[in-house]
Amino acid sequence: MMNEDSAIKIDAPKSIAEKIGQRVDINLGHACMHKCIFCVQGDSTSEQRKWVDKEKLFAEMEYYARELGVKSLGLLGGEPSIYPWLGETLDRARQLGFDDITINTNGYRFDDWEFTRDMVERGLNRFCISIHSESPAVEDFLTGRSGALKSKLTAIRNITHIRKKYPAVRISINSVLNKRNYPTMDRYVAFYKQLGIDDIRFNFIRPEG
């Protein structure tokens, strides 16, 4: 992950490259509108919640693209969809030759059709959405936000619809397993499969601190 200092030294950025020449994931900052009860970033400092400076971000992207030949970019948070310069970041990523751009998101902003379409047209072509339950009550409890599941389902419909025009767009969902949701994981899988989701992933809680 990247902190604010990591992009200053372009010869030695600190983002995670899974394999040199393949993929780099960059954390844009810990700010998020959800308060997931299992998320360690809920304890982030005010400094960690600051957004990465746009120019520092662009410098790091350029390093990985031009010096190491990376073609795949992942945008992490917090919630990267509320990054103030997300559109410009996607524009710059395409200019640098990134042809596989993923956002790891809670889906909040993608319940807006115009926003979703704009981001896809600017190069975003993979969505990894955090959804922890098929039940509105459970999802809203786990995320600390009323209406969270409703918003995420609208986002899925928007992305599914836009794939008709942009078939290269992919979507996956990710659930963090916990005592509130694991008893209904069979219903969870069936529910999202009937919505057209065929890439479903599960994470375990990792104690930290």
Backbone as CSV, one residue per row, in Angstrom:
resi,resn,N_x,N_y,N_z,CA_x,CA_y,CA_z,C_x,C_y,C_z
1,MET,0.828,-1.186,0.000,0.000,0.000,0.000,0.866,1.241,0.000
2,MET,0.287,2.342,-0.360,1.070,3.556,-0.524,0.667,4.583,0.512
3,ASN,1.634,5.216,1.166,1.338,6.360,1.997,1.775,7.613,1.269
4,GLU,1.586,8.749,1.919,1.829,10.010,1.214,3.286,10.204,0.839
5,ASP,4.189,9.553,1.579,5.598,9.741,1.289,6.095,8.811,0.190
6,SER,5.308,7.759,-0.111,5.829,6.721,-0.983,6.039,7.174,-2.413
7,ALA,5.236,8.143,-2.875,5.359,8.556,-4.263,6.412,9.639,-4.468
8,ILE,6.968,10.162,-3.378,7.966,11.220,-3.514,9.250,10.649,-4.115
9,LYS,9.661,9.480,-3.628,10.864,8.842,-4.123,10.477,7.900,-5.257
10,ILE,10.496,8.404,-6.440,10.003,7.640,-7.571,10.863,6.409,-7.838
11,ASP,12.117,6.438,-7.387,12.986,5.284,-7.630,12.705,4.134,-6.661
12,ALA,11.884,4.373,-5.613,11.626,3.301,-4.656,10.246,3.441,-4.019
13,PRO,9.170,3.398,-4.818,7.824,3.488,-4.250,7.505,2.257,-3.418
14,LYS,6.509,2.394,-2.543,6.229,1.333,-1.585,4.913,0.616,-1.845
15,SER,4.265,0.840,-2.956,3.051,0.111,-3.265,3.386,-1.360,-3.480
16,ILE,2.365,-2.185,-3.482,2.573,-3.620,-3.597,2.439,-4.044,-5.059
17,ALA,3.503,-4.505,-5.645,3.447,-5.082,-6.985,3.407,-6.591,-6.828
18,GLU,2.289,-7.231,-7.217,2.149,-8.664,-7.030,3.249,-9.414,-7.772
19,LYS,3.466,-9.052,-8.993,4.579,-9.574,-9.777,5.038,-8.438,-10.675
20,ILE,6.324,-8.178,-10.643,6.833,-7.069,-11.435,6.419,-7.248,-12.896
21,GLY,5.878,-6.190,-13.472,5.426,-6.244,-14.847,3.985,-6.668,-14.986
22,GLN,3.307,-6.955,-13.845,1.933,-7.412,-13.946,0.937,-6.483,-13.266
23,ARG,1.051,-6.276,-11.958,0.015,-5.522,-11.255,0.594,-4.731,-10.087
24,VAL,0.014,-3.545,-9.856,0.340,-2.762,-8.674,-0.963,-2.285,-8.042
25,ASP,-1.037,-2.368,-6.714,-2.184,-1.872,-5.953,-1.767,-0.642,-5.173
26,ILE,-2.558,0.426,-5.270,-2.231,1.685,-4.606,-3.383,2.099,-3.702
27,ASN,-3.062,2.375,-2.448,-4.051,2.847,-1.481,-4.152,4.366,-1.576
28,LEU,-5.350,4.858,-1.855,-5.557,6.288,-2.052,-5.793,7.041,-0.745
29,GLY,-5.993,6.319,0.347,-6.292,6.936,1.638,-7.358,6.125,2.360
30,HIS,-7.474,6.298,3.669,-8.372,5.463,4.465,-9.778,6.034,4.627
31,ALA,-10.061,7.181,4.032,-11.382,7.792,4.202,-12.470,6.893,3.631
32,CYS,-13.589,6.777,4.364,-14.710,5.937,3.920,-15.974,6.407,4.624
33,MET,-17.121,6.271,3.936,-18.386,6.689,4.530,-19.058,5.556,5.301
34,HIS,-18.532,4.331,5.190,-19.063,3.206,5.948,-18.246,3.005,7.219
35,LYS,-18.823,2.323,8.177,-18.178,2.033,9.460,-18.271,0.533,9.730
36,CYS,-17.698,-0.259,8.845,-17.784,-1.712,8.980,-17.194,-2.152,10.316
37,ILE,-17.920,-2.997,11.033,-17.542,-3.316,12.405,-16.264,-4.146,12.470
38,PHE,-15.870,-4.767,11.367,-14.675,-5.613,11.373,-13.484,-4.943,10.697
39,CYS,-13.628,-3.690,10.293,-12.583,-3.031,9.505,-11.582,-2.318,10.410
40,VAL,-10.324,-2.702,10.319,-9.281,-2.090,11.138,-9.064,-0.629,10.771
41,GLN,-9.461,-0.242,9.554,-9.247,1.153,9.150,-10.192,2.111,9.867
42,GLY,-11.165,1.555,10.589,-12.009,2.406,11.411,-11.222,3.112,12.503
43,ASP,-10.039,2.570,12.819,-9.167,3.176,13.825,-8.044,3.998,13.202
44,SER,-8.166,4.298,11.915,-7.129,5.062,11.237,-6.999,6.456,11.826
45,THR,-5.787,6.968,11.805,-5.553,8.324,12.285,-6.044,9.336,11.251
46,SER,-6.172,10.579,11.675,-6.591,11.628,10.744,-5.587,11.772,9.619
47,GLU,-4.312,11.509,9.904,-3.286,11.590,8.869,-3.489,10.502,7.825
48,GLN,-3.838,9.300,8.268,-4.066,8.189,7.337,-5.308,8.410,6.488
49,ARG,-6.262,9.167,7.011,-7.494,9.416,6.268,-7.330,10.483,5.184
50,LYS,-6.190,11.183,5.198,-5.953,12.177,4.160,-5.760,11.486,2.814
51,TRP,-6.237,12.126,1.763,-6.052,11.574,0.425,-4.605,11.728,-0.029
52,VAL,-4.133,10.764,-0.781,-2.818,10.859,-1.397,-2.829,12.018,-2.393
53,ASP,-1.801,12.820,-2.340,-1.687,13.942,-3.267,-1.699,13.434,-4.716
54,LYS,-2.462,14.105,-5.544,-2.643,13.658,-6.932,-1.329,13.563,-7.684
55,GLU,-0.483,14.545,-7.547,0.763,14.534,-8.300,1.697,13.420,-7.821
56,LYS,1.698,13.153,-6.522,2.497,12.052,-6.000,1.972,10.715,-6.532
57,LEU,0.655,10.591,-6.568,0.035,9.380,-7.112,0.416,9.182,-8.565
58,PHE,0.319,10.249,-9.361,0.642,10.147,-10.788,2.113,9.772,-10.988
59,ALA,2.982,10.308,-10.125,4.403,9.988,-10.243,4.647,8.506,-9.972
60,GLU,3.966,7.972,-9.002,4.145,6.552,-8.705,3.575,5.680,-9.825
61,MET,2.404,6.045,-10.338,1.831,5.308,-11.458,2.788,5.307,-12.652
62,GLU,3.388,6.460,-12.894,4.315,6.568,-14.021,5.533,5.672,-13.813
63,TYR,6.013,5.613,-12.582,7.159,4.747,-12.296,6.841,3.294,-12.644
64,TYR,5.723,2.811,-12.155,5.386,1.404,-12.398,5.099,1.124,-13.870
65,ALA,4.448,2.064,-14.547,4.110,1.848,-15.950,5.337,1.917,-16.845
66,ARG,6.159,2.954,-16.671,7.253,3.200,-17.619,8.556,2.507,-17.237
67,GLU,8.804,2.394,-15.939,10.056,1.775,-15.508,9.934,0.259,-15.375
68,LEU,8.766,-0.217,-14.955,8.610,-1.649,-14.703,7.649,-2.338,-15.661
69,GLY,6.974,-1.570,-16.499,6.094,-2.171,-17.497,4.810,-2.743,-16.953
70,VAL,4.366,-2.279,-15.788,3.128,-2.777,-15.207,1.934,-2.309,-16.040
71,LYS,0.990,-3.202,-16.289,-0.193,-2.887,-17.095,-1.490,-2.949,-16.299
72,SER,-1.429,-3.510,-15.092,-2.635,-3.707,-14.294,-2.543,-2.880,-13.020
73,LEU,-3.601,-2.111,-12.738,-3.625,-1.183,-11.620,-4.837,-1.460,-10.737
74,GLY,-4.605,-1.534,-9.426,-5.697,-1.666,-8.468,-5.776,-0.437,-7.587
75,LEU,-6.989,0.078,-7.382,-7.210,1.256,-6.544,-7.898,0.824,-5.255
76,LEU,-7.224,1.085,-4.127,-7.697,0.631,-2.830,-8.005,1.805,-1.919
77,GLY,-8.679,1.530,-0.798,-8.940,2.524,0.227,-8.874,1.874,1.598
78,GLY,-9.642,2.433,2.527,-10.768,3.323,2.448,-11.692,3.014,1.287
79,GLU,-12.341,4.068,0.847,-13.280,3.964,-0.266,-12.760,4.792,-1.434
80,PRO,-12.100,4.162,-2.419,-11.457,4.899,-3.510,-12.427,5.622,-4.434
81,SER,-13.710,5.235,-4.436,-14.641,5.910,-5.345,-14.911,7.347,-4.930
82,ILE,-14.580,7.726,-3.690,-14.776,9.113,-3.263,-13.472,9.921,-3.329
83,TYR,-12.436,9.319,-3.897,-11.187,10.057,-4.121,-11.485,11.257,-5.011
84,PRO,-11.105,12.469,-4.607,-11.506,13.673,-5.355,-11.034,13.706,-6.804
85,TRP,-9.944,13.001,-7.109,-9.373,13.045,-8.454,-9.464,11.683,-9.154
86,LEU,-10.513,10.925,-8.857,-10.627,9.581,-9.424,-10.703,9.623,-10.949
87,GLY,-11.522,10.504,-11.496,-11.633,10.597,-12.951,-10.303,10.930,-13.598
88,GLU,-9.595,11.896,-13.054,-8.283,12.269,-13.590,-7.280,11.128,-13.445
89,THR,-7.398,10.381,-12.353,-6.512,9.241,-12.139,-6.719,8.190,-13.217
90,LEU,-7.976,7.915,-13.558,-8.267,6.946,-14.612,-7.764,7.445,-15.964
91,ASP,-7.947,8.727,-16.234,-7.442,9.298,-17.484,-5.933,9.124,-17.588
92,ARG,-5.235,9.422,-16.492,-3.780,9.318,-16.497,-3.339,7.861,-16.612
93,ALA,-4.059,6.979,-15.953,-3.719,5.555,-16.023,-3.791,5.047,-17.457
94,ARG,-4.807,5.453,-18.181,-4.935,5.021,-19.577,-3.818,5.611,-20.429
95,GLN,-3.476,6.877,-20.177,-2.381,7.501,-20.919,-1.066,6.751,-20.703
96,LEU,-0.894,6.196,-19.511,0.329,5.487,-19.175,0.320,4.030,-19.649
97,GLY,-0.801,3.598,-20.209,-0.854,2.252,-20.762,-1.457,1.187,-19.865
98,PHE,-2.015,1.572,-18.718,-2.717,0.597,-17.890,-3.997,0.187,-18.612
99,ASP,-4.134,-1.107,-18.892,-5.324,-1.568,-19.618,-6.227,-2.457,-18.765
100,ASP,-5.834,-2.676,-17.510,-6.645,-3.449,-16.575,-6.689,-2.663,-15.274
101,ILE,-7.829,-2.013,-15.002,-7.926,-1.113,-13.848,-9.074,-1.571,-12.955
102,THR,-8.719,-1.926,-11.720,-9.677,-2.449,-10.748,-9.922,-1.442,-9.640
103,ILE,-11.164,-1.365,-9.182,-11.457,-0.591,-7.984,-12.057,-1.527,-6.943
104,ASN,-11.508,-1.472,-5.741,-12.045,-2.216,-4.607,-12.947,-1.267,-3.831
105,THR,-14.241,-1.507,-3.862,-15.212,-0.500,-3.459,-16.349,-1.084,-2.634
106,ASN,-16.984,-0.230,-1.849,-18.204,-0.649,-1.163,-19.439,-0.420,-2.036
107,GLY,-19.237,0.105,-3.235,-20.326,0.275,-4.183,-21.143,1.535,-4.023
108,TYR,-20.858,2.308,-2.994,-21.694,3.459,-2.641,-21.930,4.412,-3.815
109,ARG,-20.873,4.844,-4.472,-21.044,5.845,-5.528,-21.539,5.240,-6.832
110,PHE,-21.394,3.932,-6.971,-21.785,3.312,-8.228,-23.271,2.992,-8.298
111,ASP,-24.024,3.443,-7.294,-25.477,3.385,-7.445,-25.976,4.565,-8.274
112,ASP,-25.038,5.425,-8.671,-25.318,6.552,-9.567,-24.937,6.133,-10.989
113,TRP,-25.923,6.044,-11.858,-25.695,5.548,-13.212,-24.714,6.417,-13.984
114,GLU,-24.871,7.729,-13.950,-24.005,8.622,-14.714,-22.556,8.529,-14.236
115,PHE,-22.374,8.454,-12.932,-21.025,8.318,-12.390,-20.400,7.002,-12.838
116,THR,-21.167,5.923,-12.757,-20.662,4.605,-13.165,-20.247,4.614,-14.626
117,ARG,-21.097,5.137,-15.477,-20.793,5.177,-16.909,-19.545,6.016,-17.183
118,ASP,-19.425,7.159,-16.504,-18.269,8.024,-16.712,-16.975,7.316,-16.329
119,MET,-16.990,6.603,-15.202,-15.776,5.922,-14.754,-15.390,4.794,-15.715
120,VAL,-16.366,4.068,-16.223,-16.080,2.988,-17.179,-15.537,3.570,-18.480
121,GLU,-16.145,4.637,-18.955,-15.682,5.251,-20.193,-14.262,5.810,-20.052
122,ARG,-13.837,6.082,-18.823,-12.488,6.591,-18.587,-11.483,5.466,-18.350
123,GLY,-11.953,4.219,-18.382,-11.010,3.106,-18.323,-11.186,2.114,-17.200
124,LEU,-12.063,2.386,-16.234,-12.292,1.439,-15.156,-12.979,0.200,-15.721
125,ASN,-12.363,-0.961,-15.563,-12.959,-2.150,-16.179,-13.078,-3.363,-15.256
126,ARG,-12.837,-3.154,-13.969,-13.124,-4.233,-13.037,-13.572,-3.665,-11.708
127,PHE,-14.680,-4.195,-11.204,-15.240,-3.774,-9.927,-15.179,-4.942,-8.955
128,CYS,-14.573,-4.721,-7.813,-14.589,-5.702,-6.727,-15.365,-5.062,-5.577
129,ILE,-16.606,-5.496,-5.394,-17.513,-4.838,-4.448,-17.609,-5.633,-3.155
130,SER,-17.452,-4.952,-2.037,-17.602,-5.581,-0.729,-19.082,-5.666,-0.375
131,ILE,-19.603,-6.878,-0.342,-20.985,-7.136,0.063,-20.955,-8.341,0.993
132,HIS,-21.501,-8.184,2.173,-21.306,-9.202,3.201,-22.532,-10.051,3.496
133,SER,-23.663,-9.687,2.916,-24.882,-10.439,3.194,-25.899,-10.205,2.083
134,GLU,-26.879,-11.104,2.017,-28.028,-10.916,1.138,-29.191,-10.277,1.893
135,SER,-29.019,-10.096,3.193,-30.056,-9.531,4.056,-29.813,-8.049,4.291
136,PRO,-30.791,-7.177,4.003,-30.603,-5.744,4.255,-30.247,-5.443,5.708
137,ALA,-30.910,-6.125,6.644,-30.665,-5.846,8.055,-29.233,-6.199,8.447
138,VAL,-28.740,-7.340,7.961,-27.389,-7.768,8.305,-26.355,-6.867,7.633
139,GLU,-26.558,-6.579,6.345,-25.603,-5.728,5.627,-25.517,-4.347,6.257
140,ASP,-26.669,-3.774,6.575,-26.679,-2.439,7.158,-26.023,-2.440,8.534
141,PHE,-26.226,-3.503,9.305,-25.588,-3.603,10.612,-24.073,-3.718,10.475
142,LEU,-23.612,-4.582,9.584,-22.177,-4.821,9.443,-21.440,-3.599,8.914
143,THR,-22.100,-2.838,8.041,-21.446,-1.673,7.435,-21.689,-0.375,8.208
144,GLY,-22.610,-0.414,9.144,-22.896,0.780,9.927,-23.583,1.873,9.134
145,ARG,-24.267,1.492,8.046,-24.923,2.498,7.213,-26.301,1.999,6.770
146,SER,-27.333,2.734,7.104,-28.684,2.385,6.696,-28.818,2.480,5.177
147,GLY,-29.425,1.462,4.581,-29.616,1.460,3.134,-28.404,0.990,2.356
148,ALA,-27.419,0.415,3.038,-26.186,-0.003,2.365,-26.451,-1.064,1.307
149,LEU,-27.240,-2.082,1.650,-27.473,-3.148,0.679,-28.258,-2.637,-0.524
150,LYS,-29.245,-1.802,-0.300,-30.019,-1.234,-1.401,-29.109,-0.509,-2.384
151,SER,-28.182,0.264,-1.850,-27.241,1.005,-2.687,-26.352,0.052,-3.479
152,LYS,-25.868,-1.009,-2.847,-24.971,-1.947,-3.507,-25.691,-2.736,-4.600
153,LEU,-26.941,-3.075,-4.372,-27.696,-3.800,-5.394,-27.942,-2.915,-6.615
154,THR,-28.182,-1.631,-6.379,-28.324,-0.701,-7.501,-27.017,-0.606,-8.269
155,ALA,-25.900,-0.587,-7.552,-24.586,-0.543,-8.203,-24.380,-1.780,-9.068
156,ILE,-24.739,-2.949,-8.562,-24.603,-4.177,-9.347,-25.444,-4.105,-10.613
157,ARG,-26.667,-3.608,-10.500,-27.522,-3.486,-11.681,-26.918,-2.515,-12.691
158,ASN,-26.378,-1.402,-12.213,-25.749,-0.440,-13.120,-24.571,-1.062,-13.862
159,ILE,-23.713,-1.759,-13.124,-22.529,-2.352,-13.740,-22.918,-3.472,-14.693
160,THR,-23.873,-4.286,-14.296,-24.343,-5.368,-15.165,-24.918,-4.811,-16.460
161,HIS,-25.649,-3.716,-16.342,-26.245,-3.101,-17.530,-25.173,-2.520,-18.451
162,ILE,-24.179,-1.877,-17.870,-23.158,-1.227,-18.700,-22.286,-2.249,-19.412
163,ARG,-22.249,-3.478,-18.895,-21.459,-4.529,-19.549,-22.019,-4.887,-20.919
164,LYS,-23.282,-4.553,-21.177,-23.862,-4.825,-22.489,-23.148,-4.010,-23.571
165,LYS,-22.685,-2.827,-23.188,-21.957,-1.980,-24.130,-20.460,-2.187,-24.007
166,TYR,-19.990,-2.502,-22.795,-18.562,-2.692,-22.535,-18.355,-4.096,-21.964
167,PRO,-18.364,-5.119,-22.808,-18.287,-6.504,-22.315,-16.999,-6.852,-21.594
168,ALA,-15.973,-6.030,-21.731,-14.714,-6.302,-21.028,-14.816,-5.982,-19.540
169,VAL,-15.855,-5.270,-19.138,-16.032,-4.927,-17.729,-16.352,-6.187,-16.927
170,ARG,-15.658,-6.351,-15.800,-15.866,-7.510,-14.931,-16.322,-7.053,-13.556
171,ILE,-16.987,-7.949,-12.861,-17.475,-7.634,-11.528,-17.323,-8.850,-10.625
172,SER,-16.834,-8.624,-9.427,-16.770,-9.673,-8.419,-17.271,-9.087,-7.105
173,ILE,-17.676,-9.959,-6.192,-18.090,-9.501,-4.874,-17.258,-10.218,-3.824
174,ASN,-17.120,-9.554,-2.695,-16.262,-10.059,-1.632,-16.990,-9.929,-0.303
175,SER,-17.020,-11.012,0.464,-17.664,-10.997,1.773,-16.649,-11.331,2.853
176,VAL,-16.692,-10.580,3.938,-15.880,-10.906,5.108,-16.734,-11.790,6.019
177,LEU,-16.309,-13.016,6.229,-17.083,-13.968,7.022,-17.021,-13.625,8.506
178,ASN,-18.176,-13.670,9.152,-18.268,-13.393,10.586,-19.534,-14.063,11.121
179,LYS,-19.728,-13.997,12.408,-20.831,-14.743,13.012,-22.209,-14.242,12.586
180,ARG,-22.284,-13.019,12.064,-23.566,-12.484,11.626,-23.987,-12.996,10.253
181,ASN,-23.015,-13.324,9.402,-23.398,-13.675,8.035,-23.115,-15.120,7.626
182,TYR,-22.181,-15.805,8.298,-21.809,-17.120,7.786,-22.934,-18.155,7.812
183,PRO,-23.945,-18.079,8.723,-25.002,-19.097,8.694,-25.839,-19.098,7.407
184,THR,-25.808,-17.977,6.646,-26.642,-17.910,5.437,-25.819,-17.801,4.161
185,MET,-24.589,-18.278,4.178,-23.742,-18.160,2.996,-24.271,-18.958,1.808
186,ASP,-25.024,-20.015,2.037,-25.617,-20.741,0.917,-26.649,-19.864,0.212
187,ARG,-27.461,-19.147,0.984,-28.437,-18.225,0.397,-27.725,-17.046,-0.266
188,TYR,-26.651,-16.601,0.354,-25.853,-15.494,-0.190,-25.376,-15.827,-1.601
189,VAL,-24.767,-16.995,-1.761,-24.235,-17.393,-3.067,-25.360,-17.515,-4.090
190,ALA,-26.459,-18.164,-3.709,-27.581,-18.344,-4.636,-28.180,-16.996,-5.041
191,PHE,-28.295,-16.084,-4.076,-28.891,-14.774,-4.345,-28.073,-13.997,-5.371
192,TYR,-26.750,-13.965,-5.186,-25.934,-13.155,-6.085,-25.670,-13.849,-7.423
193,LYS,-25.716,-15.150,-7.441,-25.595,-15.841,-8.719,-26.776,-15.523,-9.618
194,GLN,-27.967,-15.422,-9.032,-29.128,-15.105,-9.862,-29.128,-13.654,-10.337
195,LEU,-28.251,-12.833,-9.740,-28.059,-11.465,-10.231,-26.962,-11.395,-11.295
196,GLY,-26.394,-12.551,-11.632,-25.384,-12.596,-12.680,-23.954,-12.534,-12.189
197,ILE,-23.740,-12.643,-10.880,-22.382,-12.600,-10.321,-21.822,-14.020,-10.285
198,ASP,-20.748,-14.247,-11.022,-20.139,-15.583,-11.033,-18.744,-15.590,-10.418
199,ASP,-18.314,-14.470,-9.843,-17.021,-14.372,-9.167,-17.302,-13.913,-7.738
200,ILE,-17.372,-14.878,-6.815,-17.729,-14.607,-5.429,-16.575,-15.049,-4.536
201,ARG,-16.122,-14.145,-3.660,-14.943,-14.407,-2.849,-15.251,-14.204,-1.371
202,PHE,-14.476,-14.890,-0.532,-14.678,-14.802,0.905,-13.356,-14.502,1.602
203,ASN,-13.432,-13.644,2.598,-12.281,-13.317,3.432,-12.575,-13.678,4.881
204,PHE,-11.528,-14.054,5.596,-11.645,-14.254,7.024,-11.142,-13.012,7.744
205,ILE,-11.696,-12.755,8.914,-11.224,-11.652,9.744,-9.825,-11.978,10.238
206,ARG,-8.922,-11.008,10.104,-7.543,-11.177,10.589,-7.331,-10.237,11.771
207,PRO,-7.178,-10.779,12.969,-6.976,-9.906,14.145,-5.708,-9.078,14.012
208,GLU,-5.807,-7.801,14.327,-4.642,-6.924,14.314,-4.721,-6.007,15.524
209,GLY,-3.555,-5.546,15.990,-3.539,-4.592,17.086,-3.699,-5.262,18.440
